[in-house]
Every structure is written in C-alpha cells, then in structure tokens.
Amino acid sequence: MTESLRHKGARGGGITLLAQGGRMLVQLVGVVVLSRLLSPGDFGLLAMVMAFMTLAELVRDFGLSSSALQAKELSQQQASNLFWLSWALGSATGLLLVAATPLIVRLYSEPRLEYIVPAMAVTLFLGGAQAQIQVQLARQLKFSALALSNFLAPTVGLALAVVAALLGWGYWALVLQAVGGALVLLLVQIGAARWVPWRPRRGQGTGDLVRSGAHLGAAHVLTWAASNVDSLVAGVRFGSVRLGHYNRGFQLTVTMIGGFLAPLTQVAIPMLNEARKSGKRPADLLVKMQALVAIPVCMAMVLLALTAPSLVPLLLGDQWGPAVPIIQILAAAECLHSLSFISYWGFLTEGLSRQLLNYNLLTKPITVLAVLIGSNWGIEGLARGYLVGLAFAWPTNVIWLARTAGYEWPKFLGNGARILATAAISYAAAALVFGERLQTPSWSAVALAGVSVVAIFIVLVGALPAGRRDLARMFAVTRDFVK
C-alpha cells in the first residue's frame, strides 16, 4: 500500500473509529441509564419487535447499498435509480410489517406489540431514503460527515428516550429513541451530501447492480436468520423478562462490536478498491486488517467477560444479574465475529456476492440449528449455541473465500488463531488473579483487572515476531491518523 493510500485510509478509519468510539460511549451510557429507568420486560418487548425489524431492514436494503458501495464506477443516473428503488422497498417493507402485526402479536402472545410494531415501521420509510445518501457520502470519501451523522443520530435518540422514560412512558421511550435517531440520521446526511437524485430511468446499467445486490441481500437475510434466531427463540420460549436480560447482554457485546465494525466497511471497501487500482493485492491488506480489527475487539471482549460479574451490578443494577453469564458467552462469540467480518470484506471487494450467498447457505442454517438445540438448556444454552455456530462459520468462510478468490487461507487462519489463543490465555491468567475479587461489585477491582488484561494482552501479542509487526502497524496507523 502506498504512503498516500495508507494515510488516507488511516485518516478515514481514524475518523470513523473516533466517531464510533463516541457512538459506543453513547450506547453504553444509554444501556446504563435506560436499564435503571426501565424494566427488563420493556427491553424484551422491543427486542421482540427488533428481530423482525432487522429482517425488514435487510429486505428494504436487499444488498443495494453494498452493491453501490463496491461498484468500481457509479453514474449519477445509476445512483438515482438505486435511491428510488431503495425508498420504494423501504415503504413497501414498512407496510408489510404493519400488515404482519397480528401475526407477530400471536407469535409472542403479547398484545402490547399491536401498537409498537406500526410505530417502529416508520424507521423503514426513513431508512429507505437514507441508505443511498450514505453511499454517496462514502464514495465521496466524506468520512467526517459520515462519522458526525452516525454519532449525532444515536445521541439525539438517547436524549429523547431518557426524557420519555423520566416522564413515565415506559417502553414507548425505546420506540421514540429508534424513530428519532432514524430521522436525525436522514436529515444530517441529506445536509452533508448535498446530493439530489434524478428521475428514475431504464437502460442505465442498474440491472447488474440490482442483481449483485440481490445476492448480497439474500446472504444478509441468511445472516439475519442466524443472528436473530436466538432472540426469537428466547422471546417465544422464555418470555419478555428473560429476553430483556438476553437483549442487554446482546447490546453490550454483539450490538456494540457490530456498531464498531459496520461503519468501518464504509472505509475498508473504498480503500481495498484503491489498493487494487494501485497494483496491490487486497488479500495482503486484508491479513493486516484482520489483526488491526481483531486485536482491540478481542482485548475488549476479554476485559468485558472477566469483569462482567462486578461491572453489571455496578452499571445496570442488581436486577440485571442474570445477564452476566450471557455476556461472558457472547463476548467469546464476538471475538470470532470480528475475524469473520474480515472475510466479509474480502467477498465484497472481490465482487463475490454469489459465493457469499453460497457460503451463508451452508453456515447460517448450522448456526440456527445450534441455537435451537442449545435452547433446550435454557437461555445460556441458547447463547452457547450461537457461539458454536460462529466457531464453525469463521474457518469455513476463510477457506471458502480463499478457494474462490485465490487467497492463501493459512495466513488468515494462522493469524486469527494466534489472536484467539492470546485472548484465551489473557482471560485465564487474569481470572486466576482477579476472578474471586470480581465476584462482588468493586470499581477498584474492575480498574485493576482492566489494566492487567491490557498489559497481559499486549505482552502476549508482542511475544512473537508477527505480533510485534501487528503492534508496529497499529502504531503506524495511529500515527498517520494523528498527522
């Protein structure tokens, strides 16, 4: 990678990470504050709806955003056609979700969903208009505008939710948070992009983008099934309160890390395309990205899993104690997820949407099956099933990508295995020293354990030459961002 490309990528990635760090802080504050203002049952009700909202979001987008983002060239007319198509899909899926409300109410035997589902459907209409505007910002490399919008939206949404919760609105505070955040995101990105779509026209080469998007959309739907079957099963089998506990654990791990990784796609794909144009191999850059992403994610998840018994009561309150083992299991799952996300970037940058779909056709049903089987051992068994599914998916997607794109899979597996081993040893060593002290709420124990985990992790990573190169690369990227 050339110096200018690395610097541009570092600046874009750094701005995105900085804003995402702020967004994650807002999410964490939201989890803490709202968990003390609302009950587990309130969160469980929204989690019941969100399982279907996520599916509707995928159908609404159906891979069109990813297809437009990865396109080597995208004309104004093509972008305009995709904008109107996305908005039409958003409106249609919103209406379909409203029509499906009686079925959702019957599935969960929860009459309060009768009004929550139609209210949440408004976000689909807003998202349909926003999706392609965000693509325009990414393709124009306006990373600061993207970062600002992705920070302001959840901040305003949280402020609205806190005020509503203090006024006694209950679960409606969470609905207001979602709708308000979606509206702010749309308005800020419209102002930043200064882009006006043309009228839709046929024969502009949009069909190829739609077909590519359809493959990605189908793959994303399969990912939805694997990622949301746990919430669906938890809601149906264990009720809104236990689902609320699971949802808080999910928010602190899967959603938090997903919010860290997803915006990086807006930086990674354009940078990988630039690297290809300059004669570099995307595979070489992806191996480096794997370490840059997975090391901090796994370090954070080790810290969270270790301190959860003390941290959860301190932050959320004693009523959330049942979420602790769920958080610990899902933290391990997120280490694997961070590795799989790099392979996802590989499929996108190589234009292998069909192969991504085929891979998902194999692995996602296995994750669904593992979750269903695990649920026979309660909600913790359900979480373990999700972990098992990801443990199968990561090496599978590495080998699948390598065979279809011509990558060298041992590099990816070896690099990832080294990071996972570092995480496991760091957790075991820190648990041996601090495990007993962390069983009771103590800020001093959490702080001391946190410093120790970071120190142990860095020492273990730097124990091997490859790890020292990873640390040097992380330092170089940080330095480029600061410049």
FILOMI-970007 format. One line per 5 residues: number of its first residue (from 1); their letters; for each residue x negated, y negated, z negated of C-alpha. Coordinates in Angstrom, 1 decimal, padded with zeros to 4 digits. Example, Ala and Ser with C-alpha at 12.3 -4.5 7.8 and 13.67 -1.06 7.14 Angstrom:
2
1) AS) -012.3 004.5 -007.8 | -013.7 001.1 -007.1
This chain:
483
1) MTESL) 000.0 000.0 000.0 | -001.3 -003.4 000.9 | -002.0 -006.0 -001.8 | 000.8 -008.3 -000.5 | 003.3 -005.5 -000.4
6) RHKGA) 002.3 -004.3 -003.8 | 002.5 -007.8 -005.1 | 005.9 -008.3 -003.5 | 007.2 -005.0 -004.9 | 005.8 -005.8 -008.3
11) RGGGI) 007.4 -009.2 -008.3 | 010.8 -007.7 -007.2 | 010.6 -004.8 -009.5 | 009.4 -007.0 -012.4 | 012.2 -009.5 -011.9
16) TLLAQ) 014.7 -006.6 -011.7 | 013.2 -004.9 -014.8 | 013.2 -008.2 -016.7 | 016.8 -008.9 -016.0 | 017.7 -005.3 -016.5
21) GGRML) 015.9 -005.4 -019.9 | 018.2 -008.3 -020.8 | 021.2 -006.4 -019.5 | 020.3 -003.4 -021.5 | 019.9 -005.6 -024.6
26) VQLVG) 023.4 -007.0 -023.9 | 024.7 -003.4 -023.5 | 023.0 -002.4 -026.8 | 024.5 -005.4 -028.6 | 027.8 -004.5 -027.1
31) VVVLS) 027.6 -000.9 -028.3 | 026.7 -002.1 -031.8 | 029.2 -004.9 -032.2 | 032.1 -003.3 -030.5 | 031.5 000.0 -032.3
36) RLLSP) 032.1 -001.9 -035.5 | 035.1 -003.8 -034.3 | 036.9 -000.9 -032.5 | 037.6 002.8 -033.3 | 036.2 005.9 -031.7
41) GDFGL) 039.7 006.5 -030.3 | 039.7 003.2 -028.5 | 036.4 004.1 -026.7 | 037.8 007.5 -026.0 | 040.8 006.1 -024.2
46) LAMVM) 038.6 004.0 -021.9 | 036.3 007.0 -021.3 | 039.3 009.0 -020.1 | 040.0 006.3 -017.5 | 036.4 005.7 -016.6
51) AFMTL) 036.0 009.3 -015.4 | 038.5 008.6 -012.7 | 037.3 005.0 -012.2 | 033.8 006.3 -011.3 | 035.3 008.6 -008.7
56) AELVR) 037.4 005.8 -007.3 | 034.3 003.6 -007.1 | 032.4 006.2 -005.1 | 035.3 006.7 -002.7 | 035.6 002.9 -002.5
61) DFGLS) 032.0 002.6 -001.5 | 031.6 006.0 000.2 | 027.9 005.5 000.7 | 028.3 002.4 002.8 | 026.2 000.3 000.5
66) SSALQ) 023.3 002.8 000.6 | 023.7 003.2 004.3 | 023.5 -000.6 004.9 | 020.6 -000.9 002.5 | 018.4 001.8 004.1
71) AKELS) 019.2 000.7 007.7 | 016.0 -000.4 009.5 | 018.0 -003.1 011.3 | 021.4 -004.5 010.3 | 023.0 -007.1 012.5
76) QQQAS) 025.4 -009.8 011.3 | 028.3 -008.1 013.0 | 027.5 -004.7 011.6 | 027.2 -006.2 008.1 | 030.6 -007.9 008.6
81) NLFWL) 032.3 -004.7 009.8 | 031.0 -002.9 006.7 | 032.2 -005.7 004.5 | 035.8 -005.5 005.7 | 035.7 -001.7 005.6
86) SWALG) 034.4 -001.7 002.0 | 037.1 -004.2 001.0 | 039.8 -002.1 002.6 | 038.6 001.0 000.9 | 038.5 -000.9 -002.4
91) SATGL) 042.1 -002.0 -002.1 | 043.2 001.5 -000.9 | 041.5 003.3 -003.8 | 042.9 000.8 -006.3 | 046.4 001.5 -005.1
96) LLVAA) 045.8 005.3 -005.1 | 044.6 005.1 -008.7 | 047.7 003.2 -009.7 | 049.8 005.8 -007.9 | 048.0 008.6 -009.7
101) TPLIV) 048.6 007.1 -013.2 | 051.4 009.5 -014.1 | 049.2 012.5 -013.3 | 046.3 011.1 -015.5 | 048.7 010.4 -018.3
106) RLYSE) 050.0 014.0 -018.1 | 046.4 015.5 -017.9 | 045.4 013.9 -021.2 | 048.9 013.8 -022.8 | 048.1 010.2 -023.6
111) PRLEY) 051.0 007.7 -022.8 | 048.8 004.6 -023.6 | 047.0 005.3 -020.3 | 050.1 004.2 -018.4 | 049.1 000.6 -018.6
116) IVPAM) 045.3 000.9 -018.9 | 044.8 002.6 -015.5 | 046.6 000.0 -013.4 | 044.7 -002.8 -015.2 | 041.3 -001.1 -014.6
121) AVTLF) 042.2 -000.6 -010.9 | 041.8 -004.4 -010.4 | 038.0 -003.8 -010.6 | 038.1 -001.7 -007.4 | 039.6 -004.5 -005.4
126) LGGAQ) 036.8 -006.8 -006.7 | 034.1 -004.2 -006.2 | 035.2 -003.7 -002.6 | 034.5 -007.3 -001.8 | 031.2 -007.4 -003.8
131) AQIQV) 029.4 -004.3 -002.5 | 028.2 -005.6 000.8 | 027.4 -009.1 -000.5 | 025.0 -007.3 -002.9 | 023.4 -005.5 000.0
136) QLARQ) 022.8 -008.9 001.7 | 021.0 -010.2 -001.3 | 018.8 -007.1 -001.4 | 018.0 -007.1 002.3 | 017.1 -010.8 002.0
141) LKFSA) 014.8 -009.9 -000.9 | 016.7 -012.3 -003.2 | 015.8 -010.2 -006.3 | 016.1 -013.2 -008.7 | 019.7 -013.8 -007.6
146) LALSN) 020.5 -010.1 -007.9 | 018.9 -009.9 -011.3 | 020.8 -013.0 -012.5 | 024.1 -011.7 -011.4 | 023.5 -008.3 -012.9
151) FLAPT) 022.7 -010.0 -016.2 | 025.5 -012.6 -016.3 | 028.3 -010.2 -015.5 | 027.9 -007.9 -018.5 | 027.1 -010.8 -020.8
156) VGLAL) 030.3 -012.6 -020.0 | 032.2 -009.3 -020.1 | 030.9 -008.6 -023.5 | 031.7 -012.1 -024.8 | 035.3 -011.7 -023.6
161) AVVAA) 035.5 -008.2 -025.2 | 034.2 -009.4 -028.6 | 036.7 -012.3 -028.7 | 039.6 -010.0 -027.8 | 038.5 -007.4 -030.4
166) LLGWG) 038.4 -010.1 -033.1 | 041.9 -011.1 -032.1 | 043.0 -007.6 -032.6 | 043.5 -006.5 -029.0 | 042.1 -003.0 -029.7
171) YWALV) 041.3 -001.0 -026.5 | 042.5 -003.9 -024.4 | 039.3 -005.7 -025.3 | 037.4 -003.0 -023.3 | 039.7 -003.4 -020.3
176) LQAVG) 039.1 -007.2 -020.4 | 035.3 -006.5 -020.6 | 035.4 -004.4 -017.4 | 037.7 -006.7 -015.3 | 036.0 -009.9 -016.5
181) GALVL) 032.5 -008.6 -015.7 | 033.5 -007.4 -012.2 | 035.0 -010.9 -011.4 | 031.9 -012.7 -012.6 | 029.6 -010.4 -010.6
186) LLVQI) 031.5 -011.1 -007.4 | 031.6 -014.9 -007.9 | 027.9 -015.2 -008.8 | 026.8 -013.1 -005.8 | 029.0 -015.0 -003.4
191) GAARW) 027.4 -018.2 -004.5 | 023.9 -016.8 -004.3 | 024.2 -015.0 -000.9 | 025.8 -017.9 001.0 | 026.9 -015.3 003.5
196) VPWRP) 030.2 -015.4 005.4 | 031.3 -012.2 007.2 | 032.5 -012.4 010.8 | 035.7 -011.0 012.0 | 035.6 -007.2 012.5
201) RRGQG) 034.8 -005.9 016.0 | 034.4 -002.5 017.6 | 031.4 -001.1 019.5 | 028.7 -002.7 017.4 | 026.9 000.5 016.3
206) TGDLV) 028.8 000.5 013.0 | 029.9 004.1 013.5 | 026.4 005.5 012.9 | 026.2 003.6 009.6 | 029.6 004.9 008.6
211) RSGAH) 028.6 008.5 009.4 | 025.4 008.2 007.4 | 027.3 006.6 004.6 | 029.9 009.4 004.7 | 027.1 012.0 004.0
216) LGAAH) 025.8 009.8 001.1 | 029.4 009.3 -000.1 | 030.1 013.0 -000.2 | 026.8 013.6 -002.0 | 027.7 010.9 -004.5
221) VLTWA) 031.2 012.4 -005.1 | 029.5 015.7 -006.0 | 027.2 013.8 -008.3 | 030.3 012.3 -009.9 | 031.7 015.8 -010.5
226) ASNVD) 028.6 016.9 -012.2 | 028.2 013.7 -014.2 | 031.8 013.3 -015.3 | 033.0 016.8 -015.9 | 031.7 016.5 -019.5
231) SLVAG) 033.9 013.5 -020.2 | 036.9 015.1 -018.5 | 036.5 018.3 -020.4 | 035.8 016.5 -023.7 | 038.9 014.4 -023.3
236) VRFGS) 041.2 017.3 -022.4 | 039.8 019.8 -025.0 | 038.7 017.7 -027.9 | 040.9 014.5 -027.8 | 040.1 010.8 -027.7
241) VRLGH) 038.2 010.6 -031.0 | 035.6 013.3 -030.2 | 035.4 011.9 -026.6 | 034.8 008.5 -028.2 | 031.8 010.0 -030.1
246) YNRGF) 030.5 011.6 -026.9 | 031.0 008.4 -025.0 | 028.9 006.4 -027.4 | 026.1 009.0 -027.1 | 026.5 008.8 -023.3
251) QLTVT) 026.4 005.0 -023.4 | 023.2 004.9 -025.4 | 021.4 007.4 -023.1 | 022.8 008.2 -019.7 | 024.5 004.8 -019.0
256) MIGGF) 021.6 002.8 -020.5 | 019.0 004.6 -018.4 | 021.2 004.7 -015.3 | 021.6 000.9 -015.7 | 017.8 000.7 -015.7
261) LAPLT) 017.3 003.0 -012.6 | 020.1 002.0 -010.3 | 019.1 -001.7 -009.8 | 015.5 -000.5 -009.1 | 016.9 001.2 -006.0
266) QVAIP) 017.6 -002.3 -004.6 | 013.8 -002.9 -004.8 | 012.4 000.5 -004.1 | 014.1 001.3 -000.8 | 013.1 -002.0 000.9
271) MLNEA) 009.5 -001.6 -000.4 | 009.3 002.0 000.8 | 010.5 000.9 004.2 | 007.9 -001.9 004.3 | 005.2 000.6 003.3
276) RKSGK) 006.2 002.9 006.2 | 006.0 -000.1 008.6 | 002.5 -000.9 007.4 | 001.4 002.7 008.2 | 001.6 004.1 004.6
281) RPADL) 003.2 007.4 003.7 | 006.3 007.0 001.5 | 005.5 010.3 -000.3 | 002.3 008.8 -001.7 | 004.1 005.8 -003.0
286) LVKMQ) 006.9 007.9 -004.5 | 004.5 010.0 -006.5 | 003.2 006.8 -008.1 | 006.7 005.5 -008.6 | 007.5 008.8 -010.4
291) ALVAI) 005.0 008.0 -013.2 | 005.8 004.3 -013.3 | 009.5 005.1 -013.9 | 009.4 008.4 -015.9 | 006.8 007.4 -018.5
296) PVCMA) 008.6 004.5 -020.0 | 012.0 006.3 -019.7 | 010.8 009.4 -021.4 | 009.0 007.4 -024.1 | 012.2 005.5 -024.9
301) MVLLA) 014.2 008.7 -025.0 | 011.8 010.4 -027.3 | 012.0 007.4 -029.6 | 015.8 007.4 -029.5 | 016.1 011.2 -030.1
306) LTAPS) 013.7 011.0 -033.0 | 015.3 008.0 -034.8 | 019.0 008.7 -034.0 | 019.8 010.2 -037.4 | 018.7 006.9 -039.1
311) LVPLL) 019.4 004.5 -036.3 | 023.1 005.4 -035.5 | 024.4 004.7 -039.0 | 022.3 001.5 -039.2 | 023.6 000.1 -035.9
316) LGDQW) 027.0 001.6 -035.4 | 028.2 002.6 -038.9 | 028.8 005.8 -040.7 | 031.9 006.7 -038.6 | 029.6 007.4 -035.6
321) GPAVP) 027.5 010.0 -037.3 | 028.9 012.9 -035.2 | 027.3 011.2 -032.1 | 023.8 011.8 -033.4 | 023.3 015.4 -032.0
326) IIQIL) 024.9 014.4 -028.8 | 022.4 011.5 -028.4 | 019.5 013.8 -029.0 | 020.6 016.3 -026.4 | 021.4 013.7 -023.8
331) AAAEC) 018.1 011.9 -024.4 | 016.3 015.1 -023.2 | 018.6 015.2 -020.2 | 017.7 011.6 -019.2 | 014.0 012.4 -019.1
336) LHSLS) 014.9 014.9 -016.3 | 017.3 012.5 -014.7 | 014.6 009.9 -014.3 | 012.5 012.4 -012.4 | 015.4 013.4 -010.2
341) FISYW) 016.0 009.8 -009.3 | 012.7 009.5 -007.5 | 013.7 012.4 -005.3 | 016.9 010.5 -004.5 | 014.9 007.5 -003.3
346) GFLTE) 013.0 009.9 -001.1 | 016.2 011.2 000.5 | 017.3 007.7 001.1 | 014.1 006.3 002.6 | 013.7 009.3 004.9
351) GLSRQ) 017.3 008.9 006.1 | 018.1 012.5 005.0 | 021.7 011.8 003.9 | 022.8 015.2 005.3 | 020.1 017.1 003.3
356) LLNYN) 021.0 015.1 000.2 | 024.6 016.4 000.6 | 023.4 020.0 001.1 | 021.3 019.8 -002.0 | 024.2 018.4 -004.0
361) LLTKP) 026.4 021.2 -002.7 | 024.1 023.7 -004.4 | 023.2 022.0 -007.6 | 026.2 020.0 -008.7 | 028.6 023.0 -009.0
366) ITVLA) 026.0 024.7 -011.2 | 026.0 021.7 -013.5 | 029.8 021.7 -013.6 | 029.8 025.4 -014.4 | 027.1 024.9 -017.1
371) VLIGS) 029.2 022.2 -018.8 | 032.4 024.3 -018.7 | 030.6 027.3 -020.2 | 028.9 025.1 -022.8 | 032.2 023.5 -023.9
376) NWGIE) 033.1 026.9 -025.5 | 030.6 025.9 -028.2 | 032.1 022.5 -028.9 | 031.2 019.1 -027.7 | 027.5 019.7 -028.5
381) GLARG) 027.6 022.8 -026.4 | 029.1 020.7 -023.6 | 026.1 018.3 -023.8 | 023.7 021.2 -023.7 | 025.4 022.5 -020.6
386) YLVGL) 024.8 019.1 -018.9 | 021.1 019.3 -019.9 | 020.8 022.8 -018.4 | 022.3 021.6 -015.2 | 019.7 018.8 -014.9
391) AFAWP) 016.9 021.2 -015.8 | 017.9 023.3 -012.8 | 018.5 020.3 -010.5 | 015.2 018.5 -010.8 | 012.7 021.2 -009.5
396) TNVIW) 015.3 022.1 -006.9 | 015.6 018.6 -005.5 | 011.8 018.2 -005.4 | 011.3 021.4 -003.4 | 014.3 020.6 -001.2
401) LARTA) 013.0 017.1 -000.4 | 009.5 018.4 000.2 | 010.7 021.1 002.7 | 012.9 018.7 004.7 | 010.7 015.6 004.6
406) GYEWP) 007.3 017.2 004.7 | 006.2 016.2 001.3 | 003.8 018.1 -001.0 | 006.1 019.4 -003.8 | 003.3 020.5 -006.2
411) KFLGN) 002.3 016.8 -006.6 | 005.8 015.8 -007.7 | 006.4 018.9 -009.9 | 002.9 018.7 -011.5 | 003.2 015.0 -012.2
416) GARIL) 006.7 015.4 -013.7 | 005.8 018.5 -015.7 | 002.8 016.6 -017.3 | 005.2 013.7 -018.3 | 007.8 016.2 -019.7
421) ATAAI) 005.1 018.0 -021.7 | 003.8 014.7 -023.1 | 007.4 013.8 -024.2 | 007.9 017.2 -025.9 | 004.6 017.1 -027.7
426) SYAAA) 005.2 013.5 -028.8 | 008.6 014.3 -030.2 | 007.3 017.4 -032.0 | 004.3 015.6 -033.6 | 006.4 012.6 -034.7
431) ALVFG) 009.2 014.8 -036.0 | 006.7 016.7 -038.1 | 005.6 013.5 -039.8 | 008.8 011.4 -039.9 | 011.6 013.9 -039.5
436) ERLQT) 012.6 014.1 -043.1 | 012.4 010.3 -043.7 | 014.6 009.6 -040.7 | 017.5 011.7 -042.1 | 018.6 008.7 -044.2
441) PSWSA) 019.2 005.2 -042.8 | 015.9 003.1 -043.1 | 014.7 000.3 -040.8 | 011.2 000.7 -042.1 | 011.1 004.4 -041.2
446) VALAG) 012.6 003.6 -037.7 | 010.0 000.9 -037.1 | 007.1 003.1 -038.2 | 008.3 006.1 -036.2 | 008.7 003.8 -033.2
451) VSVVA) 005.1 002.5 -033.3 | 003.8 006.1 -033.8 | 005.7 007.5 -030.9 | 004.4 004.8 -028.5 | 000.9 005.4 -029.7
456) IFIVL) 001.1 009.2 -029.5 | 002.6 009.0 -026.1 | 000.0 006.6 -024.6 | -002.9 008.7 -026.1 | -001.4 011.9 -024.6
461) VGALP) -000.8 010.3 -021.2 | -004.4 008.9 -021.2 | -005.9 012.3 -022.2 | -006.1 013.4 -018.6 | -007.6 011.6 -015.6
466) AGRRD) -004.3 011.5 -013.7 | -002.6 009.9 -016.8 | -005.3 007.3 -017.0 | -004.7 006.4 -013.4 | -001.0 006.1 -014.2
471) LARMF) -001.7 003.8 -017.1 | -004.0 001.7 -014.9 | -001.4 001.5 -012.2 | 001.3 000.4 -014.8 | -001.1 -002.3 -016.0
476) AVTRD) -001.8 -003.5 -012.4 | 001.9 -003.7 -011.6 | 002.5 -005.7 -014.8 | -000.4 -008.0 -013.9 | 001.0 -008.6 -010.4
481) FVK) 004.4 -009.4 -011.9 | 002.9 -011.9 -014.3 | 001.0 -013.6 -011.4
